[in-house]
Amino acid sequence: MTVAFFSGKSRRIGVALGAVSAGLLVLSACEKPTPLATVTVGGNSVSSEAACYNDGKPLKQSEYQSCLNKKAEKSVEVAMDDKVRFGVDPEIANNGWTLFINGQQAEQEPYMKTYRSIPGSAFFSSQTGETTNKTQISIVETKGKQLIGVWHFELKKSS
């Protein structure tokens, strides 16, 4: 003979509480998405989450180089006479951001606005004066001398 320890109503309440608890556990495991950076050329636009990001806190200095050397997952074609438009979330602009070209810092002072435009021809000549067919651009969020986040894009020269 089987004896029910809980009434039907108590079992339903227990199941409901278990489902709520499981739902909260799943939600607490979710990570907040990183801010987005976007590159737009003509009508083509690509957005990316950060390759390296520590929830808005500075990255460890030992991570800087490996973050800057990561390969871009997003790419866009650029003609020499195109305008390349860069856009970042306001929280990136609040700290300031700079562009790195092929892992090298391209500007000294951080930019503090959410949007800027640069001619495509600026991205396809090397330091030796030779032209290249692709360039990795990194948008680097900074706070003073500390890196907060890194976003990578590849610009491919179109004919």
N, C-alpha and C positions, 0 to 999 in steps of 0.2 A: 504494500500500500504506500502511495506517495503522498506526502503532505506538502502543500504549498506554503512556503515561508512568507511570501509576499502576496498581497491581493493584486488583482488586475490593475487597479488604479496606481498602486505603489510601483509596480513594474514599469508602467508607462512613464511615470515621473522619473524613475531611475534611468530609463532609456533616453528620455529627453535631456536630462542633465548630462548624461554621458556624451550625447551628440554635441551639445553646446561646448562642453569641455574639449572635445576633440577638435571642434571648429576653431576655438580660440588657440589651441596648440598649433594648428596648421598656420593660422594667421601670424602668430608670433615668430614662426620660422621664416616667413617671407622677408626678403631684403628690400629696403627702399631703393628704387631705381636711382642711378646716378643722374646728374643733370645732363642735358643733351647739348651737343655742339653740331652745327649744320654747315655744310658747304654747298653753295648753289652756283651753278654755271648755266646761264641762259634759263631754260625751263627744267633743267635737271637738278635735282636736289638730293643729297644724301645726309642722313643724320646718324649719329653714333653715340652710344653711351661711352663712358670713360674706359680706357684700357687699364688705367690704374687710378684708384680713388679710395680714400679712407674715410668715407662719410663726412667730408668737409674738413677733416683734420689733416695736418701736414703728413706727407709720406715720409717714411724713413729715408735718410740720406743714402743708405746702402741700396735702396730700391731705385733711385733716380735713373741711373744708366740703363738698367734692364727695362724700365718703363719706356724710356725714350727710344730704345732699340727694338721694341715690339713692332711687328709688321702690321700695316694698316689692313683692316678687313673690308673697308668701304673705299670705292674709287669713283672718280668722275672724269670724263673727258673734257679737255680744255684746249681751245685754239689760242694761238698767240695773241689775237686781238680781243679775246673774251675778257669780261670782268669776272673775277672770282670773288664771290661774296661769302663772308664768314659770319655766322650768327651763333651766339652763345646764350644760355639761360642767364637771367639777371643775377642769380647768386654767383655765377662765374665772374661776371662783369664787376660785381661789387668788390671782389678781391683784386681783380686785374688779371689779364691774360696776355701772353706773348705767343708769337709764332716761332716754331723751330722748323728749319728746312733740312731734311735728311739728318736729323739728330743734332743739328747745330743751331744755337740761338741766333735768330735773324734780327732781333731788335733789342735794344737795351731797356727801354721803359715799358712797363705794362700798359696795355690799352684798357680803359675803364668803361667802355660802352658795349652794348650788346651786339652791335653790327658794324661791319666795315667791308670795304670793297678795295681790291687790289688788281691791277692788270695781270692777265695770264702770262704775259711775257716775262714777268719778274720771277717766275718759278722754273724756267727751263734753261737756264745757263749756269754752268758750274763756276767755281772760283777760278778755274784756269781759263775761262772764257768759252769752253766748248758747250754746245747745246746737248741737252739730255731729252729722252723721250718720256721719262716718268720721274716724279718727285714725291717723296713722302713729306707731308705737312703734318706737324703736330701742333695742336692747340694746347698750351700749357697754362693752367691756372696757377697763379702764384700769390703768395702772401709774404711780402718782404722778399727774403732770399729763399723761402721755403716753397716747395712744389706741393700743390694741393691735389691736382688731377691732370691727366694727360689723355687727349683724344687724338687719334690718328686717322689720316685720310691720304689716299694716293691720288695724285693728279696725273692723268695720262694725256700726253700731247696728242691732239688730233691733227689730221692733215688738212 
